[in-house]
Structure formats: C-alpha cells, structure tokens
C-alpha cells in the first residue's frame, strides 16, 4: 500500500481496508500476515479519516488488538500494531474500540 494520500483514498474506496481486516481474521495464526496487515492499515489510515472510520467499522481495531495478544513474542507484530493503532486511534470511536478490545 502506498503512503500517498490519493492512493490510500482510492484503495479504501475499493475495499482494501475491509480486505485487510478480513485477512487478519482469516490468518490470525500467522505472525507474518498480522505484521504485514498492521503495516497496511497504518499506511491506509495515515491522513485519511474516511479509511480510519472504515477500519473501525470493519473490525480492524479489534483485529490489531487480537494480533498483539496472539503474537506477544513477535517484536515485528508488536511494533507494526502499535503504529497502526496510533493512526487508528485518532478517530474517537476507534479509541473507544481499542480500549474495549484490551
């Protein structure tokens, strides 16, 4: 995914945010998928309020929290997840979701 704002907006409109959240749920056991997905969410939600809202609605905040719990021993997953949550939690609803997700 591109950090380019226009590309992020296009990707979001095409369903990329929902696809990433779905992949996280489908491959919860794979640290590699979780790390890559968190990085993708970070890029998709950078400077894009609509994609942050999409991510919350798609369950991405909960998926990121689940990845952190499932892969507590993976520094890569932990770092990518923290960075994704940093962007996601700019949205107040996502901040509430993150708190509820643990």
Secondary structure, DSSP 8 states (H G I E B T S, - for coil): ----HHHHHHHHHTTHHHHHHHHHHHTTT-HHHHHHHHHHHHHHHTT-HHHHHHHHHHTHHHHHHHHHHHTTT-HHHHHHHHHHHHHHTTSHHHHHHHHHH-
